[in-house]
Amino acid sequence: MTEKEQIFQNLRQIADAIHALFGPNCEIVIHDLSDLQKSLVYMKGDVTGRKVGAPATDLLAKLLQQIPERGDHRHNYKSVTADGRCLKSATTIIKDSKGKAVAAFCINLDTTKYFNAIQSLLPFIHDLETGIYPSKETFTDSPGDTVKTLFVQAVEEMGVQPSAMSIEEKRRFIEKLKQNGAFQFKGAVEQVAGFMDVTKCTVYNYLKKIA
């Protein structure tokens, strides 16, 4: 068995394994790059409707020309079938021991059913009117953990760490914490002061200004 024959035998075994794992929505194609006119020599699965003997695709032809500049693979790119179905695809160029490109190993995953499934579930997890996810709820074991969670959420909303905040930003930050109910918990002022690395008197002063 020649090296090329061994490569293609190995690729066929890998193709069979991937298809067995992902099922009928997945198609694995092997191209022999010695003849791009009829390069498709092995298929497992049927997503694109091609047959053995089909030519190289436009992307494969471009990829072979761009190997020196852009590398020998394209992963997780979008492709579209003739009937409009969207696929998630990957193409890898396989080289022999001399560095010559001899094969292309391609995976096409039909994501249509997954997309439809997501759309059917969105009303349960998503606010379709505003287009945003509802506020998350964190379950904690202590009041201190709840205050810490509210603190972290406020920092994320502000987009800047307390140590880098201006005086006005710190005022708005404390106001946000108050609006979110952080100071309803005993010891919250001291805890927030510690997180901000300021005195509790400083926190009280901000609270007075927004009262």
Residue pairs with C-beta under 8 A, 6 or more apart in sequence:
1 9
3 96
3 97
4 96
4 102
7 94
7 96
7 102
7 103
8 30
8 32
8 41
8 42
8 103
11 30
11 42
11 94
11 103
11 105
12 30
12 42
12 44
14 28
14 105
15 28
15 29
15 30
15 42
15 44
15 105
16 44
18 26
18 28
18 44
18 107
19 26
19 27
19 28
19 44
19 45
22 109
24 45
25 47
25 109
25 110
25 111
25 113
26 45
26 47
26 107
26 108
26 109
26 110
27 43
27 44
27 45
27 46
27 47
27 48
27 107
27 108
27 109
27 110
28 43
28 44
28 45
28 105
28 106
28 107
28 108
29 40
29 42
29 43
29 48
29 50
29 104
29 105
29 106
29 107
29 108
30 40
30 41
30 42
30 43
30 103
30 104
30 105
30 106
31 39
31 40
31 41
31 56
31 60
31 103
31 104
31 106
32 39
32 41
32 102
32 103
33 39
33 56
33 64
33 93
33 101
33 102
33 103
33 104
34 102
36 55
36 56
36 60
36 61
36 64
37 55
38 53
38 54
38 55
39 54
39 55
39 56
39 60
39 104
40 50
40 51
40 52
40 53
40 54
40 55
40 56
41 52
42 52
43 50
43 51
43 52
47 81
47 85
47 87
47 108
47 109
47 110
48 81
48 82
48 87
48 108
49 81
49 82
56 64
56 104
59 74
59 77
59 79
59 91
60 91
60 104
60 106
63 70
63 72
63 74
63 91
63 93
63 104
64 93
64 101
67 93
67 101
72 92
72 93
72 95
72 101
73 90
73 91
73 92
73 93
74 89
74 90
74 91
75 90
75 91
75 92
76 88
76 89
76 90
77 88
77 89
77 90
78 86
78 87
78 88
78 89
79 86
79 87
79 89
79 108
80 86
80 87
81 87
81 110
85 110
85 112
86 110
86 111
86 112
86 115
87 108
87 109
87 110
87 111
88 108
88 109
88 111
89 106
89 107
89 108
89 109
90 106
90 107
91 104
91 105
91 106
91 107
92 104
92 105
92 106
93 101
93 103
93 104
94 101
94 102
94 103
94 104
94 105
95 101
95 102
96 102
122 128
125 133
126 132
126 133
127 133
127 134
138 146
138 149
140 146
140 149
143 185
143 186
143 187
143 188
144 185
144 187
144 191
146 185
147 182
147 185
147 187
147 188
147 191
147 192
148 191
148 195
150 177
150 180
150 181
150 182
151 177
151 182
151 191
151 192
151 195
153 180
154 173
154 176
154 177
154 180
154 182
155 161
155 162
155 173
157 176
158 165
158 169
158 172
158 173
158 176
160 169
162 170
162 173
162 195
162 196
162 197
163 196
163 197
165 173
170 196
170 206
171 206
171 209
171 210
174 192
174 203
174 206
174 207
174 210
175 206
175 210
177 183
177 192
178 207
178 210
182 188
182 192
183 189
183 192
183 207
189 200
189 203
189 204
189 207
190 200
192 203
193 199
193 200
193 202
193 203
196 202
196 203
